[in-house]
Amino acid sequence: MAEEKAAEATQQETTPAEPVDDLVSTHHAITVDGTELSYTATTGRLVLRDEVYADGKFDGHKAKAEVFLTSYVLDAAPDSNRPVTFAFNGGPGSASVWLHLGVLGPRRVISGDAGDLAPPPYGLADNPETLLKHSDLVFIDPVSTGYSRAVEGGKPGDFHGFQGDVESIAEVIRLWTTRNSRWMSPKYLAGESYGTLRAAALADHLQSRHGLYPNGLLLISSVLDMGTIRFTEGNDLPYSLYLPTYAAIAHHHGKHGDRPLREVLDEAEKFAAEDYPWALARGARLTPEERADVVRRLAELSGLSEDYVDRVNLRIEHIRFFTELLRDERRTVGRMDGRFTGWEPDAAVERFTDDPSISGIRGAYSAAINHYLREELDYRSDLPYETLTGRVHPWSYKEFEGAAVSVVDKLGSAMQANPHLRVHVGCGYTDGATPYFAAEHVLARLPVPDELRDNIDVRYYPAGHMMYVHEPSRLQQSEDLARFVSGT
């Protein structure tokens, strides 16, 4: 008997405690356009569970992950017509901090901008342009980012892949919508970077699995087909689609004199759509005169030397471009935002070792979110808040074995099943991670009938991947998003 009790006690000690939601609510107010908006912020971890079946019998719900979220809901009487926007960033491996404190939320980080970065410890300020004026907001951190984790004894790898990620985020959205009685509210999905690929897949999954039909997608720095941005052997498409971005970055750094940006982009887009792909396809069949002409035009548009363009065989890979453009000044330019510049101790390095547009702002966003969650939203955790993490890698794309990772078909299916689904796409001209011309290329090939193309709204900003770091772009983007969500 004593042995049985001892064994039972030992089992209780080794069995992980059953996780529970640890949501915390606080009350706040912000003045927007002269009107005070009172709202409730709720933040913490939501427990996701699987329905378990054994031998054909239902065996209960098994906890699998604790997903961190922050929601903002106006305190006014509930209105079923008030939208709710679910937002997340990308990576994979990024928390939602960038959209949260960069452009959408009621508080925003003071990070400075290219050439004028704020010094530590940075700062926080009210965001009068917050989308909260037009929509309630829910920011979601995928498993292993932010404070989100697999449960004790669980497998994080189950969530570190295309399908597992989509299913877990969809479950968060379903649970929040159900528990907050918002099934009759207009619903929007906002994603940035890989988050745009996630959002498109989510729209299709939510509709087909749960019958939850979104009203719109906010795709910021969009990538829906990885084949358009990955420089792999035999795939010449990215070389053409990146060229207008190279031209925009070169223009920012004075490589095009006093020519207007739009004039430079028009020339780059025309060349990238017509003569350049033809030249790449011709290969060794180009005559010396034809090749020399392509080299000259590529050099003029990209800001690189003719010798360099010739030596790379007309194919300018993006990291090499960011390292080469300002080499004579011993500077590099940013991948996320080509307006930023950096420095390499080895001025002859072929590929930069650091992206100055990430390292320039990461500290500000990390400091802000760690302070904000604990001191203003009253959520306390000793876990590290993972703004950007490599722990999700290798990320599984097993669903796309032997093919490029693409959700173009899923977005097309979602729009065909839900012809009221509207799509907003925000593009930064100096975004060297998800180039704007690649987004245009994908949208032009979206498998939807012509009458649904009017549902797509594309906006451009003279900045990079996080275009809201640039203050004029932040103000314009806030206005564009507000108009989209409010249906104006």
Order of alpha helices (4+ residues) and beta strands (2+ residues): alpha-beta-beta-beta-beta-beta-beta-beta-beta-beta-beta-alpha-beta-alpha-beta-alpha-alpha-alpha-alpha-alpha-alpha-beta-beta-alpha-alpha-beta-alpha-beta-alpha
